[in-house]
Amino acid sequence: MNGERLTWFKSSYSSGEGGECLEVALAPSTIHLRDSKTPEAPHLTLAPSTWAAFIGVFK
């Protein structure tokens, strides 16, 4: 990641009622995912093609 700061936003697939929320941060070569309740915990990183395939399942 070369020390760049990530800008996290709540996924549009997350519920608007609190509870389980997925946050996403986009970078040029990776997509970062984390649980909004534990932002200090490790997060998952995916290739953009993997993320596109994942969200394509819901369309």
C-alpha positions in Angstrom: 0.0 0.0 0.0 3.0 2.3 0.2 1.8 4.2 3.2 -1.2 5.7 1.5 -4.2 6.5 3.7 -7.4 4.6 2.8 -10.7 6.4 2.5 -13.4 4.0 3.9 -17.0 4.2 3.0 -20.0 2.0 4.0 -20.9 -0.5 1.3 -24.3 0.2 -0.5 -25.0 -3.5 0.2 -24.9 -2.9 4.0 -28.1 -2.5 6.0 -29.0 1.1 6.9 -30.2 0.0 10.3 -26.9 -0.5 12.0 -25.6 -3.9 13.0 -23.5 -5.6 10.4 -21.9 -3.1 8.1 -19.2 -3.7 5.6 -16.8 -0.8 4.8 -14.9 -0.6 1.6 -11.8 1.3 0.6 -10.7 1.5 -3.0 -7.0 1.7 -4.1 -5.6 1.4 -7.6 -4.6 -2.3 -7.4 -6.6 -3.5 -4.4 -10.1 -3.4 -2.8 -10.0 -3.3 1.0 -12.9 -4.7 3.1 -13.5 -4.4 6.9 -16.2 -4.8 9.5 -17.3 -1.3 10.6 -17.6 -2.3 14.2 -13.9 -3.3 14.5 -12.0 -0.9 12.2 -8.7 -1.6 14.0 -8.9 -5.3 13.2 -7.1 -6.8 10.2 -9.0 -6.3 6.9 -9.5 -8.3 3.7 -7.9 -7.2 0.5 -9.0 -8.3 -2.9 -8.0 -7.8 -6.5 -10.4 -5.5 -8.4 -11.4 -8.4 -10.7 -12.4 -10.5 -7.7 -14.4 -7.7 -6.2 -16.2 -7.1 -9.5 -17.1 -10.8 -9.7 -18.3 -10.8 -6.1 -20.6 -7.8 -6.5 -21.8 -9.1 -9.9 -23.5 -12.0 -8.0 -25.9 -9.5 -6.4 -26.9 -7.7 -9.6 
